[in-house]
Amino acid sequence: MDEAKRFNDIRQVTYRNRLNIGFFRDKTNWENAPAFLDKNRLIINNHPVMEDWEDNYMKALAEVACSKRGVVMEVGFGMGISAEYIQSHKIREHIVIEANKSVFEKLQDFKMNSIKPVRPIFGFWQDVTKNIPDNSLSGILFDTYPMSKKEIHSNHYEFFPEAFRLLKPSGVFTYYSDEIRNFSHEHRNKLELAGFKKIDKRICQVNPPKECRYWKSNTIVIPIIIK
């Protein structure tokens, strides 16, 4: 089976899984939904938001996001895996945006026990990043959950122009890519339309369990996007 067909087959499986799970009616439902979190997974109202097989991927994303030091922003706290790794780097400040109240409480606990300064912000990025100045961030790590059918495999696209606005010149942007080995033409085009010209990547080896509903490959792209 060639790579393109395998990629499309995997996309179809995970796309159908997302549709079968369903979506929230509006932002308020997501904000108030109960979250189940243990060392293996984060589930919000039956939605598989994150699992521990992502650990080495989150470590790699954190390394990229922190490579310029300075102020680093995360969008989506999740299980706090990438946040822990970000704290291990030489950064000045760690901004974290989270839109679920239960998970935000975990973020508040994380702040109290962190070595580097943490600025928790509650809300959806569409509502809160407008309060962050242009050209003020050295790194961004974006990892949110799709809120609609339209956002499946592409919830990061809408954020690309905002990432470009927020980053300092030479700042770095990375995110949960939803790509197996290469950027799709649409993906790369969205980055370029947002203003990014320095588009690079690495490949991360992962080992999701067979029952994982949102990732079905043993590789995933680590985006390295420079303003």
RAJO-V791445 format. One record per backbone hydrogen bond with DSSP energy under -0.5 kcal/mol. CO is the residue of the C=O (numbers start at 1). NH is the residue of the N-H. Records with the same first field share a line. If there is no record, write none. Layout:
CO = NH / NH
This chain:
2 = 6
3 = 7
4 = 8
5 = 9
6 = 10
7 = 11
8 = 12
9 = 13
10 = 14
11 = 15
12 = 16
13 = 17
14 = 18
15 = 19
16 = 20
17 = 21
18 = 22
26 = 29 / 30
27 = 31
28 = 32
29 = 33
30 = 33
31 = 101
34 = 45
35 = 37
36 = 43
40 = 52
41 = 38
42 = 49 / 50
43 = 36 / 45
44 = 47
46 = 48
47 = 44 / 49
50 = 42
51 = 54
52 = 55
54 = 58
55 = 59
56 = 60
57 = 61
58 = 62
59 = 63
60 = 64
61 = 65
62 = 66
64 = 67
66 = 69
70 = 72 / 92 / 93
71 = 138 / 139
72 = 95
73 = 141
74 = 76 / 97
75 = 143
77 = 80
80 = 84
81 = 85
82 = 86
83 = 87
84 = 88
85 = 88
86 = 89
89 = 91
93 = 72 / 95
94 = 119
95 = 74
96 = 121
97 = 76
98 = 123
100 = 104
101 = 105
102 = 106
103 = 107
104 = 108
105 = 109
106 = 110
107 = 111
108 = 112
109 = 113
110 = 113
111 = 114
117 = 94
118 = 120
119 = 96
121 = 98
124 = 127 / 128
125 = 129
128 = 131
129 = 132
133 = 136
137 = 168
138 = 172
139 = 73
140 = 174
141 = 75 / 143
142 = 176
148 = 151 / 152
149 = 152
151 = 154 / 155
154 = 157 / 158
156 = 159 / 160
157 = 160
159 = 163
160 = 164
161 = 165
162 = 166
163 = 167
165 = 135
166 = 136 / 137
168 = 171
171 = 227
172 = 140
173 = 225
174 = 142
175 = 177 / 223
179 = 221
184 = 188
185 = 189
186 = 190
187 = 191
188 = 192
189 = 193
190 = 194
191 = 195 / 196
192 = 195
197 = 199
198 = 200 / 226
200 = 224
202 = 222
204 = 220
209 = 212
217 = 208
218 = 206
220 = 204
221 = 177 / 223
222 = 202
224 = 200 / 226
225 = 173
226 = 197 / 198
